[in-house]
């Protein structure tokens, strides 16, 4: 199973967003992706709710889901933290219907806070510009140990500043010891989208181990997506013993075991 957990939802009218995303989603299915996440980038939890009302309306989202039966389409929100960012209410994001929750820290202090305490699925590392801090092994691996994954996007390497993208990605690979890495597209057009194994080959050239490169587009993003869905289900007080992401249904449960007669 191949996943792309970062297809940006544009801040345009819902109908314009539908026209923009339709060819991208169809190409994702053609290239072999099974699960994609439509991503809204905001600065506050209130902004996330406004985004749903103004841009990612439920009727347009459901229309995209119905027209792409080969894809499992998820809702994702990314909080782009700033120096003045207040404490974020993650529980409110879950209540609003977001299935995957990510953060993009701008400072080393924010990174340490996100890595140690914040209940999120993904920490995004900006690959478009030089990071104002150094990624260190201790905070990165402590986040991975508690189930948080780190994401880079390859779109800037394809359409923009490839040198800076590779430098930031390589620093993350070293700090994480090749663990807990997600590689997503972040593309805003069909021209920047690449097939899953092409991406695995690309990031292996940047320094990621071959096995970790394949996992970065398959098992690792699947773990992050499943974790997010489980959080959303738990918020609705649904008890689920085990989950496996499946494109034909939101959650796939194991068969129940029969009780042994005493």
Helices and strands as residue ranges (DSSP letters): E 3-8, H 14-31, E 35-42, H 45-54, H 58-67, E 72-80, H 90-95, E 100-104, H 108-116, E 122-124, H 137-145, E 149-153, H 155-159, H 162-176, E 181-184, G 190-192, H 196-205, H 210-215, H 219-235, E 244-246, E 249-252
